[in-house]
Amino acid sequence: MVDLECIKAEIVAYFRALEEGATSRHHFRHADEEGGLWYIEAVPDRSELIVIKQAELTPAGQLHWYSWEHLEDGHGGLTDQAIDPEEDPLEAIVAEEFQRVWTR
């Protein structure tokens, strides 16, 4: 039988280690089809960019945020897919813009 708590603990540990050990960070924004804005902080890991923080600002002004401290809720969750800024519809932003949304 699969121990879901053990798997979750490993996932949390992985994302936490990425955040705490990051030597470079990349920040992006993405507008979705419904008018929401997604803000992303990603770090390199094994030749990929891994999302360690993401925040969604809905058209109604609600903010949903995800990181190793809050992986998921009833609205959504931290993506488990690496991102590719050259292929994904992402706009690079400065760290300060990301932080303004993240700390809102």
ZIPECOR-V301732 format. One record per residue. N is the residue number from 1. SS is DSSP state (helix for helix, strand for strand, loop for the rest). OMEGA is omega in whole degrees, -180 to 180 (none if undefined). Layout:
# ZIPECOR-V301732
n=(N,N)
ss=(SS,SS)
omega=(OMEGA,OMEGA)
This chain:
# ZIPECOR-V301732
n=(1,2,3,4,5,6,7,8,9,10,11,12,13,14,15,16,17,18,19,20,21,22,23,24,25,26,27,28,29,30,31,32,33,34,35,36,37,38,39,40,41,42,43,44,45,46,47,48,49,50,51,52,53,54,55,56,57,58,59,60,61,62,63,64,65,66,67,68,69,70,71,72,73,74,75,76,77,78,79,80,81,82,83,84,85,86,87,88,89,90,91,92,93,94,95,96,97,98,99,100,101,102,103,104)
ss=(loop,loop,loop,helix,helix,helix,helix,helix,helix,helix,helix,helix,helix,helix,helix,helix,helix,helix,helix,helix,helix,loop,loop,loop,loop,strand,strand,strand,strand,strand,strand,loop,loop,loop,loop,loop,strand,strand,strand,strand,strand,strand,strand,strand,strand,loop,loop,strand,strand,strand,strand,strand,strand,strand,strand,strand,strand,loop,loop,loop,loop,loop,strand,strand,strand,strand,strand,loop,loop,strand,loop,strand,loop,loop,loop,loop,strand,loop,loop,loop,loop,loop,strand,loop,loop,loop,loop,loop,loop,loop,strand,strand,loop,loop,helix,helix,helix,helix,helix,helix,helix,helix,loop,loop)
omega=(-179,177,-176,178,179,178,179,179,178,179,178,-179,180,-178,178,179,177,-179,-176,-178,-175,175,173,-178,179,-176,-176,173,178,175,179,-175,-178,-180,176,176,178,178,-171,169,-177,179,178,175,179,176,177,172,-178,179,178,176,174,179,175,173,-175,176,179,178,177,178,175,-179,-177,177,178,180,-178,-173,-176,175,-178,-179,-177,-179,178,-179,176,-179,174,178,177,-177,179,-179,180,-179,-177,176,178,178,178,-178,-178,178,177,-176,178,179,-176,-176,180,none)
